[in-house]
Amino acid sequence: MYLLGGHREDEIDHAADRGVAVSCVSLRSFEGSGLTRAALRGARYPGADTAGEAVQATREALDVPGPALVYVYTGDLDNVGHVRGWGSEGWRSQLRHVDLLARQVHAVLPPDALLCVTADHGMVDVAPGDRYDVDTDPILSAGVRLLAGEPRARHVYARQGAEADVLAAWRSRLGADATVLSREEVVAAGWFGPQVSSAVLPRIGDVVVAPTTSTAVVATRSHPREARLVGYHGSITDAEVQVPLLLGAGGTRG
């Protein structure tokens, strides 16, 4: 869940170039990771391993002359959703912690600040009986060279010459539970933007699978931990792509 921010991958870098003091407040273990470098380059990274430390780091990051942008990230709500489901008591309890964090961050903002509270995705809970297991299903595994992505956003790489057969088999097996498209179809549909470079194109699966009901495509032998989760995200349903945005004008700090 993002407490401050929300951006395209290049906007933080551009903001820093324009003289905005940009900071990312998140776990120290995330500093220097591939995702951090790709999405948050150009930002200072003070680091914060607890909610209380994040509040203090936010205040300190805003105590600078001129414009500032502070991006605060907490992943605990997402973690509980994956492990126990978004409908669980644990998830609701964790949401109350996020609410408290948002209020504490708001309290340290200067009056001319704007607080934006949002998330990067929603989540769908999947019952144990609503999973397609590629490792035990001969229809889904036939002709498959590699399974990538995640349970609600699968990229299926076929053996050479088997692309059409794999596409047909997955469409037949998953039926109304998923949108199953070829690489050419997802590119034409704009799922990966208006243009896909030649360097990126081969990385897209020969078959791309987006579940549209409360189902998931797992691999119990090759990815057992992932297969045991309750909550998943990554598909194109409203529950996953429509997230709230809360705005709070100004803080109570003088």
N, C-alpha and C positions, 0 to 999 in steps of 0.2 A: 504494500500500500504506500502510495506516494503522498506525503504530507505537503510538500512544497515542490512545485515544478510541473512537469509534464512537457515533453519536448520531442522534436525529431532528433535523430542521432547527431546532427551537425549544429543544432541551435546553441548548445552550451558552449561549444568551441567558438562560435561566432560571437556570442555575447561577451565572452572573455576578451576577444579581439577588439570589441567596441568599448572596452573599459569598464564592463560590469564585473564586480567582484563576485565570482561564482564559487560556491562551495557545495560539496556533496557530503552529507552526514549519514554514514552507514557503518556497517561492521568493518573493523580493521582488516579482517581476513579477505574482504572483497577488493581491497586496494591493489591495483596492478593486475587484476584479472582481465581476461580477454574481453568480457562483456563490459567491464568498467572502462577499459581503454576505448572500446568502440562507441559506447553510448554517452560517456561522461568525460570525455577528454577535454582538457582545458580548465577543469575545475580543481580547486584546492580540495584536499581530502583529509580533514582533521581527524576523522575516525571516531566512532562511538559504539561501544559494545552493550550499552544498556539504555533504557528509555530516559532515565534521568540524565545520563551523560549526553544524550542526543539533544535534550532541551538546552543544556548549558552550551553545547557546541553551536547550536543554532543562534543563541543570543550573541555569542562571541563573534560568529561569522557575520552578523548584521551590524556590529559595532565598527563600521568602516565609513570613511567619507565617500559620498557618491552612491550610485545605484548598486544594489546587491541582489543576488538570487541565491537562495539556499534550497537545496534539494535534500529532503529528509526521507529516508527509506526504512521501513520496517517490514520484515518478511515473516514474522511469527504467525500472522493470521493465515497467510498462504500455507505455511507448514502444517498448522492444525487442520486446515481444510483438506489437505492431501491425505493426512494420516487418519483423521476421524470423520471427515465429511463436513460440508458447510452447514448441514442441518443439525449438527451435534451440539450437545451442551458445552463441550470444550470450545467449539468455534464461537458460540455466542458469548462465552466468558472472555475469550481473547478479543472479541470485537469491543467489549467494554474497556479493555486495556487500551486499545487503539483510540477509542473515544477520549479517554483520559489523556493520552499522549497529545492528541490534537488540541485539547483544551489547554494543556500546559505549554505547548508551543505557541499557541495564540496569545497566551498571557505575557510572553517575553517579546512579542513583536512591537516595534514602534508604531505610533498611530497611523503613519502613512504607508504601512505595509498591507499586503493582501495575502491571505492564507488560502491556498487551494488544496483541498483534500480529495484525492481520487485513487483509483487503482488501475493496474495495467490489464486486468482481465477479471472475468467472473469465474464461476466454477460449477461443475455438474457432478453430483454424487452418482456412482455406478454400483448397483447391487452385484454380489458375486455371480449370480446366474445370468447377468446381462453382458458378459464379456466374450469376445471372440479370441480364442487362443491360437495364434499362428503356429506355435510349437507342437500342438496336438491335432491340428485340423489339416488333413491332407489336401483338401481343396484349396485352402489359403496358402499353404506352403509350397505347392507345386509350381516349379519354375521360378521361385524366388531366390535371388542371389543374396540379398541383404535387406533387412528391415530396419528402418531408421525413423526419426521423428519421435513422437510420443503417442500414447494411447488414443488421443482424440485429434491427432494431426500426423497421420502416418505417411511416410515416404517409402514406397516399395520399389526396390530395384530388381528388375527381372534379369534372368540369364539371357544371353544374346539369342535373339530369335524368338523368345517366349513372351515378349511384351504384350502382344495382342491377346494371347491366351490368359495371361495373368490378369489383365484388365477385365476380360469377360468373366473370369472365375470370381474375382472379388466383387464385381457388380452383382452377379447372380447370388453369391453367398450372403452378402450383407443386405441386399435388397433395399427396403425403405429405411433401414437403420443408418445409412450413410450416403453421402455424395461421393462417388468414386469417379475420378477423372484422370485422363492421360496427362502427361507432361504438357503436350501441345494444347490441351483444353484449358488447363489451369493458367497457362501463360496468356492465352487468348482472352480468358475471363478477367485478367488483371489481378489475380490473387497475389502476385509478387511485384505489383507496381506497373506503371504504364510501359516500361521498357525493362527487359531482362538482358543483361550483358552476356556475351558468349562465354565469359569465365564462370558465371553463375549458373547458366542453363544446365550443365551436366550434373550439378549438385541436386537439382530438383528430381524427385523420384520419377521413374517411368510411370508409376501409378501413384496418385495422391488421394488419400482417404480422409474425409472429414465426417465423423459421426454426427447425425442430426437428431437422434433420440438419446436416451440415457444409457448409452452403450459405450464400450471401449474395445480397442484392439490391442491385446496384450501378448506377451511372449513369456510364459511362465518359467521356461528353462533358461533362456538366455538373459532375461531381465526379471528375475523373480521379485526383487524388492519393488520395482515399479508396478508389477502385476498385483501386488497386495494392497496398493493404496485404495482409498475410498473415493476421494475427490480428484477430478481431472479437469483440465482446460486445454484450449488450443484450437477448438473447432469454431464453426461459424454461426452457432446458435445465439439467439438473443441473450440467453443466460450467461454466455461467455464474452460477448463483445459489447454489450451495453452495461456500462458501469456508471455509478453516480459521480457527480462533481459537486462538491460543497465549497462555497466561497465565504470567507469571513473577512470583512473589511476592518483593517486596523487592529491593533492590540491594546492591551490595558497598560502597557509599560509607558511611563512618562519620559 
